[in-house]
Amino acid sequence: MLTLDQREGRDRLGLWVGGPDANVPPLGLLWQPELAACAYDTISFAGAEKIGERWFYQVWYCEIGGPPRE
């Protein structure tokens, strides 16, 4: 599940495991996200992710699965 919110005046995109437990930490947080690409059933976001004490430029690639083809 992706969530977009603001913290400390900056946009933040969070990647979470969907489910009933609200206390699960996010799988990742992308700060100052921007739309990098969008085509057919895929979308990519780019931004900064903090891992440990270092910041990294990341691109997240998301594929939306549609119904199975017959």
PDB file as gemmi writes it, atoms N, CA and C in Angstrom:
CRYST1    1.000    1.000    1.000  90.00  90.00  90.00 P 1                      
ATOM      1  N   MET A   1       0.843  -1.158   0.000  1.00  0.00           N  
ATOM      2  CA  MET A   1       0.000   0.000   0.000  1.00  0.00           C  
ATOM      3  C   MET A   1       0.901   1.237   0.000  1.00  0.00           C  
ATOM      4  N   LEU A   2       0.585   2.201  -0.836  1.00  0.00           N  
ATOM      5  CA  LEU A   2       1.306   3.471  -0.868  1.00  0.00           C  
ATOM      6  C   LEU A   2       0.480   4.543  -0.181  1.00  0.00           C  
ATOM      7  N   THR A   3       1.141   5.376   0.620  1.00  0.00           N  
ATOM      8  CA  THR A   3       0.474   6.505   1.263  1.00  0.00           C  
ATOM      9  C   THR A   3       1.293   7.765   1.011  1.00  0.00           C  
ATOM     10  N   LEU A   4       0.609   8.855   0.775  1.00  0.00           N  
ATOM     11  CA  LEU A   4       1.267  10.143   0.579  1.00  0.00           C  
ATOM     12  C   LEU A   4       0.801  11.073   1.685  1.00  0.00           C  
ATOM     13  N   ASP A   5       1.757  11.643   2.437  1.00  0.00           N  
ATOM     14  CA  ASP A   5       1.427  12.590   3.492  1.00  0.00           C  
ATOM     15  C   ASP A   5       2.538  13.619   3.601  1.00  0.00           C  
ATOM     16  N   GLN A   6       2.429  14.497   4.586  1.00  0.00           N  
ATOM     17  CA  GLN A   6       3.462  15.512   4.815  1.00  0.00           C  
ATOM     18  C   GLN A   6       3.997  15.385   6.231  1.00  0.00           C  
ATOM     19  N   ARG A   7       5.323  15.508   6.354  1.00  0.00           N  
ATOM     20  CA  ARG A   7       6.000  15.541   7.645  1.00  0.00           C  
ATOM     21  C   ARG A   7       7.023  16.665   7.584  1.00  0.00           C  
ATOM     22  N   GLU A   8       7.040  17.480   8.597  1.00  0.00           N  
ATOM     23  CA  GLU A   8       8.003  18.580   8.687  1.00  0.00           C  
ATOM     24  C   GLU A   8       7.970  19.464   7.432  1.00  0.00           C  
ATOM     25  N   GLY A   9       6.789  19.628   6.856  1.00  0.00           N  
ATOM     26  CA  GLY A   9       6.616  20.482   5.687  1.00  0.00           C  
ATOM     27  C   GLY A   9       7.084  19.874   4.376  1.00  0.00           C  
ATOM     28  N   ARG A  10       7.425  18.588   4.371  1.00  0.00           N  
ATOM     29  CA  ARG A  10       7.875  17.916   3.150  1.00  0.00           C  
ATOM     30  C   ARG A  10       6.959  16.746   2.824  1.00  0.00           C  
ATOM     31  N   ASP A  11       6.763  16.515   1.529  1.00  0.00           N  
ATOM     32  CA  ASP A  11       5.969  15.364   1.105  1.00  0.00           C  
ATOM     33  C   ASP A  11       6.731  14.082   1.385  1.00  0.00           C  
ATOM     34  N   ARG A  12       5.971  13.030   1.710  1.00  0.00           N  
ATOM     35  CA  ARG A  12       6.560  11.728   2.010  1.00  0.00           C  
ATOM     36  C   ARG A  12       5.662  10.641   1.442  1.00  0.00           C  
ATOM     37  N   LEU A  13       6.251   9.730   0.678  1.00  0.00           N  
ATOM     38  CA  LEU A  13       5.541   8.582   0.128  1.00  0.00           C  
ATOM     39  C   LEU A  13       5.989   7.354   0.901  1.00  0.00           C  
ATOM     40  N   GLY A  14       5.044   6.648   1.495  1.00  0.00           N  
ATOM     41  CA  GLY A  14       5.371   5.479   2.300  1.00  0.00           C  
ATOM     42  C   GLY A  14       4.901   4.202   1.641  1.00  0.00           C  
ATOM     43  N   LEU A  15       5.710   3.172   1.736  1.00  0.00           N  
ATOM     44  CA  LEU A  15       5.363   1.837   1.236  1.00  0.00           C  
ATOM     45  C   LEU A  15       5.113   0.947   2.445  1.00  0.00           C  
ATOM     46  N   TRP A  16       3.889   0.455   2.556  1.00  0.00           N  
ATOM     47  CA  TRP A  16       3.466  -0.321   3.716  1.00  0.00           C  
ATOM     48  C   TRP A  16       2.915  -1.666   3.264  1.00  0.00           C  
ATOM     49  N   VAL A  17       3.000  -2.647   4.146  1.00  0.00           N  
ATOM     50  CA  VAL A  17       2.305  -3.905   3.928  1.00  0.00           C  
ATOM     51  C   VAL A  17       0.854  -3.669   4.315  1.00  0.00           C  
ATOM     52  N   GLY A  18      -0.070  -3.952   3.409  1.00  0.00           N  
ATOM     53  CA  GLY A  18      -1.494  -3.758   3.708  1.00  0.00           C  
ATOM     54  C   GLY A  18      -1.991  -4.823   4.676  1.00  0.00           C  
ATOM     55  N   GLY A  19      -2.818  -4.423   5.613  1.00  0.00           N  
ATOM     56  CA  GLY A  19      -3.364  -5.379   6.567  1.00  0.00           C  
ATOM     57  C   GLY A  19      -3.967  -4.678   7.763  1.00  0.00           C  
ATOM     58  N   PRO A  20      -4.519  -5.445   8.689  1.00  0.00           N  
ATOM     59  CA  PRO A  20      -5.216  -4.859   9.834  1.00  0.00           C  
ATOM     60  C   PRO A  20      -4.290  -4.298  10.913  1.00  0.00           C  
ATOM     61  N   ASP A  21      -2.998  -4.667  10.925  1.00  0.00           N  
ATOM     62  CA  ASP A  21      -2.092  -4.229  11.988  1.00  0.00           C  
ATOM     63  C   ASP A  21      -1.530  -2.852  11.653  1.00  0.00           C  
ATOM     64  N   ALA A  22      -1.964  -1.834  12.376  1.00  0.00           N  
ATOM     65  CA  ALA A  22      -1.542  -0.456  12.098  1.00  0.00           C  
ATOM     66  C   ALA A  22      -0.180  -0.127  12.695  1.00  0.00           C  
ATOM     67  N   ASN A  23       0.405  -1.015  13.480  1.00  0.00           N  
ATOM     68  CA  ASN A  23       1.679  -0.745  14.144  1.00  0.00           C  
ATOM     69  C   ASN A  23       2.885  -1.295  13.387  1.00  0.00           C  
ATOM     70  N   VAL A  24       2.697  -1.731  12.160  1.00  0.00           N  
ATOM     71  CA  VAL A  24       3.784  -2.279  11.356  1.00  0.00           C  
ATOM     72  C   VAL A  24       4.596  -1.123  10.775  1.00  0.00           C  
ATOM     73  N   PRO A  25       5.934  -1.162  10.885  1.00  0.00           N  
ATOM     74  CA  PRO A  25       6.737  -0.075  10.299  1.00  0.00           C  
ATOM     75  C   PRO A  25       6.694  -0.138   8.773  1.00  0.00           C  
ATOM     76  N   PRO A  26       6.943   0.986   8.115  1.00  0.00           N  
ATOM     77  CA  PRO A  26       6.908   0.991   6.650  1.00  0.00           C  
ATOM     78  C   PRO A  26       8.082   0.206   6.067  1.00  0.00           C  
ATOM     79  N   LEU A  27       7.900  -0.313   4.869  1.00  0.00           N  
ATOM     80  CA  LEU A  27       8.990  -0.983   4.162  1.00  0.00           C  
ATOM     81  C   LEU A  27       9.978   0.042   3.620  1.00  0.00           C  
ATOM     82  N   GLY A  28       9.503   1.259   3.387  1.00  0.00           N  
ATOM     83  CA  GLY A  28      10.357   2.327   2.909  1.00  0.00           C  
ATOM     84  C   GLY A  28       9.631   3.657   2.927  1.00  0.00           C  
ATOM     85  N   LEU A  29      10.396   4.753   3.016  1.00  0.00           N  
ATOM     86  CA  LEU A  29       9.848   6.107   2.978  1.00  0.00           C  
ATOM     87  C   LEU A  29      10.627   6.900   1.946  1.00  0.00           C  
ATOM     88  N   LEU A  30       9.924   7.470   0.994  1.00  0.00           N  
ATOM     89  CA  LEU A  30      10.540   8.256  -0.074  1.00  0.00           C  
ATOM     90  C   LEU A  30      10.173   9.720   0.159  1.00  0.00           C  
ATOM     91  N   TRP A  31      11.188  10.547   0.425  1.00  0.00           N  
ATOM     92  CA  TRP A  31      10.968  11.964   0.712  1.00  0.00           C  
ATOM     93  C   TRP A  31      11.026  12.785  -0.570  1.00  0.00           C  
ATOM     94  N   GLN A  32      10.207  13.830  -0.624  1.00  0.00           N  
ATOM     95  CA  GLN A  32      10.104  14.701  -1.800  1.00  0.00           C  
ATOM     96  C   GLN A  32       9.876  13.879  -3.067  1.00  0.00           C  
ATOM     97  N   PRO A  33       8.860  12.986  -3.054  1.00  0.00           N  
ATOM     98  CA  PRO A  33       8.647  12.128  -4.217  1.00  0.00           C  
ATOM     99  C   PRO A  33       8.131  12.921  -5.415  1.00  0.00           C  
ATOM    100  N   GLU A  34       8.488  12.438  -6.589  1.00  0.00           N  
ATOM    101  CA  GLU A  34       7.966  13.008  -7.824  1.00  0.00           C  
ATOM    102  C   GLU A  34       7.657  11.862  -8.767  1.00  0.00           C  
ATOM    103  N   LEU A  35       6.716  12.086  -9.645  1.00  0.00           N  
ATOM    104  CA  LEU A  35       6.340  11.095 -10.629  1.00  0.00           C  
ATOM    105  C   LEU A  35       7.446  11.014 -11.677  1.00  0.00           C  
ATOM    106  N   ALA A  36       8.041   9.844 -11.847  1.00  0.00           N  
ATOM    107  CA  ALA A  36       9.138   9.684 -12.800  1.00  0.00           C  
ATOM    108  C   ALA A  36       8.636   9.176 -14.143  1.00  0.00           C  
ATOM    109  N   ALA A  37       7.693   8.240 -14.131  1.00  0.00           N  
ATOM    110  CA  ALA A  37       7.165   7.680 -15.377  1.00  0.00           C  
ATOM    111  C   ALA A  37       5.825   7.022 -15.106  1.00  0.00           C  
ATOM    112  N   CYS A  38       5.008   6.978 -16.147  1.00  0.00           N  
ATOM    113  CA  CYS A  38       3.703   6.335 -16.048  1.00  0.00           C  
ATOM    114  C   CYS A  38       3.320   5.834 -17.437  1.00  0.00           C  
ATOM    115  N   ALA A  39       3.118   4.524 -17.562  1.00  0.00           N  
ATOM    116  CA  ALA A  39       2.730   3.950 -18.844  1.00  0.00           C  
ATOM    117  C   ALA A  39       2.002   2.629 -18.611  1.00  0.00           C  
ATOM    118  N   TYR A  40       0.930   2.436 -19.318  1.00  0.00           N  
ATOM    119  CA  TYR A  40       0.129   1.216 -19.239  1.00  0.00           C  
ATOM    120  C   TYR A  40      -0.233   0.910 -17.792  1.00  0.00           C  
ATOM    121  N   ASP A  41       0.295  -0.167 -17.230  1.00  0.00           N  
ATOM    122  CA  ASP A  41      -0.062  -0.540 -15.860  1.00  0.00           C  
ATOM    123  C   ASP A  41       1.106  -0.356 -14.893  1.00  0.00           C  
ATOM    124  N   THR A  42       2.040   0.558 -15.215  1.00  0.00           N  
ATOM    125  CA  THR A  42       3.188   0.797 -14.340  1.00  0.00           C  
ATOM    126  C   THR A  42       3.317   2.284 -14.017  1.00  0.00           C  
ATOM    127  N   ILE A  43       3.898   2.548 -12.863  1.00  0.00           N  
ATOM    128  CA  ILE A  43       4.154   3.915 -12.440  1.00  0.00           C  
ATOM    129  C   ILE A  43       5.459   3.914 -11.636  1.00  0.00           C  
ATOM    130  N   SER A  44       6.265   4.947 -11.802  1.00  0.00           N  
ATOM    131  CA  SER A  44       7.530   5.058 -11.085  1.00  0.00           C  
ATOM    132  C   SER A  44       7.593   6.388 -10.349  1.00  0.00           C  
ATOM    133  N   PHE A  45       8.107   6.332  -9.130  1.00  0.00           N  
ATOM    134  CA  PHE A  45       8.308   7.520  -8.313  1.00  0.00           C  
ATOM    135  C   PHE A  45       9.800   7.657  -8.013  1.00  0.00           C  
ATOM    136  N   ALA A  46      10.307   8.873  -7.979  1.00  0.00           N  
ATOM    137  CA  ALA A  46      11.704   9.137  -7.644  1.00  0.00           C  
ATOM    138  C   ALA A  46      11.745  10.074  -6.444  1.00  0.00           C  
ATOM    139  N   GLY A  47      12.774   9.928  -5.619  1.00  0.00           N  
ATOM    140  CA  GLY A  47      12.934  10.787  -4.458  1.00  0.00           C  
ATOM    141  C   GLY A  47      14.113  10.342  -3.617  1.00  0.00           C  
ATOM    142  N   ALA A  48      14.196  10.846  -2.409  1.00  0.00           N  
ATOM    143  CA  ALA A  48      15.303  10.547  -1.502  1.00  0.00           C  
ATOM    144  C   ALA A  48      14.828   9.609  -0.398  1.00  0.00           C  
ATOM    145  N   GLU A  49      15.642   8.607  -0.113  1.00  0.00           N  
ATOM    146  CA  GLU A  49      15.333   7.660   0.955  1.00  0.00           C  
ATOM    147  C   GLU A  49      16.520   7.610   1.910  1.00  0.00           C  
ATOM    148  N   LYS A  50      16.244   7.694   3.209  1.00  0.00           N  
ATOM    149  CA  LYS A  50      17.306   7.640   4.218  1.00  0.00           C  
ATOM    150  C   LYS A  50      17.486   6.203   4.680  1.00  0.00           C  
ATOM    151  N   ILE A  51      18.715   5.706   4.516  1.00  0.00           N  
ATOM    152  CA  ILE A  51      19.059   4.357   4.959  1.00  0.00           C  
ATOM    153  C   ILE A  51      20.217   4.505   5.941  1.00  0.00           C  
ATOM    154  N   GLY A  52      19.954   4.187   7.181  1.00  0.00           N  
ATOM    155  CA  GLY A  52      20.947   4.445   8.231  1.00  0.00           C  
ATOM    156  C   GLY A  52      21.083   5.945   8.407  1.00  0.00           C  
ATOM    157  N   GLU A  53      22.284   6.451   8.273  1.00  0.00           N  
ATOM    158  CA  GLU A  53      22.528   7.893   8.385  1.00  0.00           C  
ATOM    159  C   GLU A  53      22.770   8.554   7.023  1.00  0.00           C  
ATOM    160  N   ARG A  54      22.608   7.803   5.936  1.00  0.00           N  
ATOM    161  CA  ARG A  54      22.891   8.331   4.597  1.00  0.00           C  
ATOM    162  C   ARG A  54      21.616   8.464   3.777  1.00  0.00           C  
ATOM    163  N   TRP A  55      21.608   9.439   2.880  1.00  0.00           N  
ATOM    164  CA  TRP A  55      20.494   9.676   1.969  1.00  0.00           C  
ATOM    165  C   TRP A  55      20.859   9.143   0.592  1.00  0.00           C  
ATOM    166  N   PHE A  56      19.899   8.490  -0.063  1.00  0.00           N  
ATOM    167  CA  PHE A  56      20.107   7.914  -1.378  1.00  0.00           C  
ATOM    168  C   PHE A  56      18.980   8.345  -2.314  1.00  0.00           C  
ATOM    169  N   TYR A  57      19.330   8.575  -3.574  1.00  0.00           N  
ATOM    170  CA  TYR A  57      18.318   8.838  -4.607  1.00  0.00           C  
ATOM    171  C   TYR A  57      17.760   7.483  -5.031  1.00  0.00           C  
ATOM    172  N   GLN A  58      16.445   7.346  -4.965  1.00  0.00           N  
ATOM    173  CA  GLN A  58      15.793   6.077  -5.273  1.00  0.00           C  
ATOM    174  C   GLN A  58      14.723   6.278  -6.336  1.00  0.00           C  
ATOM    175  N   VAL A  59      14.476   5.236  -7.095  1.00  0.00           N  
ATOM    176  CA  VAL A  59      13.335   5.185  -8.007  1.00  0.00           C  
ATOM    177  C   VAL A  59      12.554   3.933  -7.658  1.00  0.00           C  
ATOM    178  N   TRP A  60      11.301   4.131  -7.300  1.00  0.00           N  
ATOM    179  CA  TRP A  60      10.424   3.009  -6.992  1.00  0.00           C  
ATOM    180  C   TRP A  60       9.576   2.719  -8.210  1.00  0.00           C  
ATOM    181  N   TYR A  61       9.529   1.477  -8.610  1.00  0.00           N  
ATOM    182  CA  TYR A  61       8.784   1.010  -9.764  1.00  0.00           C  
ATOM    183  C   TYR A  61       7.603   0.198  -9.257  1.00  0.00           C  
ATOM    184  N   CYS A  62       6.400   0.584  -9.625  1.00  0.00           N  
ATOM    185  CA  CYS A  62       5.194  -0.102  -9.175  1.00  0.00           C  
ATOM    186  C   CYS A  62       4.423  -0.622 -10.382  1.00  0.00           C  
ATOM    187  N   GLU A  63       4.048  -1.869 -10.330  1.00  0.00           N  
ATOM    188  CA  GLU A  63       3.249  -2.474 -11.391  1.00  0.00           C  
ATOM    189  C   GLU A  63       1.886  -2.818 -10.830  1.00  0.00           C  
ATOM    190  N   ILE A  64       0.857  -2.373 -11.509  1.00  0.00           N  
ATOM    191  CA  ILE A  64      -0.505  -2.635 -11.088  1.00  0.00           C  
ATOM    192  C   ILE A  64      -0.993  -3.865 -11.840  1.00  0.00           C  
ATOM    193  N   GLY A  65      -1.296  -4.901 -11.120  1.00  0.00           N  
ATOM    194  CA  GLY A  65      -1.781  -6.128 -11.752  1.00  0.00           C  
ATOM    195  C   GLY A  65      -3.268  -6.025 -12.048  1.00  0.00           C  
ATOM    196  N   GLY A  66      -3.619  -6.327 -13.252  1.00  0.00           N  
ATOM    197  CA  GLY A  66      -5.017  -6.335 -13.643  1.00  0.00           C  
ATOM    198  C   GLY A  66      -5.583  -7.735 -13.536  1.00  0.00           C  
ATOM    199  N   PRO A  67      -6.819  -7.903 -13.951  1.00  0.00           N  
ATOM    200  CA  PRO A  67      -7.417  -9.230 -13.910  1.00  0.00           C  
ATOM    201  C   PRO A  67      -6.656 -10.173 -14.859  1.00  0.00           C  
ATOM    202  N   PRO A  68      -6.625 -11.464 -14.545  1.00  0.00           N  
ATOM    203  CA  PRO A  68      -5.927 -12.406 -15.426  1.00  0.00           C  
ATOM    204  C   PRO A  68      -6.561 -12.444 -16.811  1.00  0.00           C  
ATOM    205  N   ARG A  69      -5.701 -12.600 -17.802  1.00  0.00           N  
ATOM    206  CA  ARG A  69      -6.180 -12.696 -19.181  1.00  0.00           C  
ATOM    207  C   ARG A  69      -6.631 -14.132 -19.458  1.00  0.00           C  
ATOM    208  N   GLU A  70      -7.662 -14.248 -20.238  1.00  0.00           N  
ATOM    209  CA  GLU A  70      -8.176 -15.592 -20.561  1.00  0.00           C  
ATOM    210  C   GLU A  70      -7.566 -16.107 -21.833  1.00  0.00           C  
TER     211      GLU A  70                                                      
END                                                                             
